[in-house]
Amino acid sequence: MQETVLERLIKTLAKLPGLGPRSARRAALHLVKNKETQLKQLSDLLLRCHAEMQVCAVCGNIDTVSPCYICQDERRSDSSICIVEEVADLWALERGGVFKGKYHVLGGTLSAIEARGPEELGLGKLLMRIKTDNVEEIILATNVTVEGQTTAHYITEQARPLGVKISRLAQGIPIGGELDYMDEGTLSAAMKARLVVG
Amino acid sequence: MQETVLERLIKTLAKLPGLGPRSARRAALHLVKNKETQLKQLSDLLLRCHAEMQVCAVCGNIDTVSPCYICQDERRSDSSICIVEEVADLWALERGGVFKGKYHVLGGTLSAIEARGPEELGLGKLLMRIKTDNVEEIILATNVTVEGQTTAHYITEQARPLGVKISRLAQGIPIGGELDYMDEGTLSAAMKARLVVG
């Protein structure tokens, strides 16, 4: 049987992260059953996103304008840049509301396997930005994975000659974390970075 | 801050079954990052689904034509109708390839709480179909839940005067099922319906 438009919708939905074949079927059915409301709304929003969304030329964030709303925000300090792997990480920090400077989205990590070197990550652009924008501090907020930490280490080496302050996020037990469920790496990091409290 | 088109896309995706706020964010980001391929493709397919998909006037299935491809299939017998709650259930049975008759999709169950009575489910239309289409057997394939079984019981009562054979799917231990993981209801049903094998 020829593939129907519905089967193609299910296959396309199944490619989204977090959706498997089964949930893609349920989602497609839900959309088709609510054709005039939810399917129409999603379709309209996708058209608008396709037309409007773009990558910020300054920091790599995704927004309807470039420079993005964060780069344009004059209440945010230019003097510190938080370096993250992905836009999703930027969003996570923004949800926390813990940072009032600017961002730099790498778009990934250094990876020998995926053939991503410093050029592919645009690290030259980052270093140029640090030099020209009077940046006082860069905060390394890459993931605490081998790739993320390797990338952070490389950036540290490259940025050190620029005389900028370089920091990274603290590592330890997450809030609400139970020691019994923590891996040895986390426990070891938390022990090493222990703070004197009395 | 005003809600952006991206935030609205995330909220709309989060309404899909199987997607929460977190996976909706990941999916939206994935789409926007692959704007010219995946976002475009999904957008096009949704537009086509919106234009083409319709409910089959005969059985309640969803297809690009009405009567649907199953109702039109002359190799399938008209003499038995399998009654399911949702289109997803029809798909599940079709994946199994276990049934070669026609279907009837109720679109839900009888429910006092959700104020769905026999009229809302269109049971009159089902009974009319049984009478006029020379149906010999109806197979009750509603879910094995209180609502599904109540609905099946009600249909049985209504269809009995029509002199049609009425059956339901067998209940018992699923294939690959381990007794230790089965609930008492399933074990009890399997025991009651035990078969003599020697």
Interface residues (C-beta under 8 A of the other chain):
Chain A: M1 T4 V5 L6 R8 L9 T12 L13 K15 L16 P17 G18 L19 R22 S23 R25 R26 A27 L29 H30 L31 V32 K33 K35 Q38 L39 K40 Q41 L42 S43 L45 L46 L47 R48 C49 H50 E52 M53 I62 D63 T64 E86 V87 A88 W91
Chain B: T4 V5 L6 R8 L9 T12 L13 K15 L16 P17 G18 L19 R22 S23 R25 R26 A27 L29 H30 L31 V32 K33 K35 Q38 L39 K40 Q41 L42 S43 L45 L46 L47 R48 C49 H50 E52 M53 I62 D63 T64 Y69 E86 V87 A88 W91
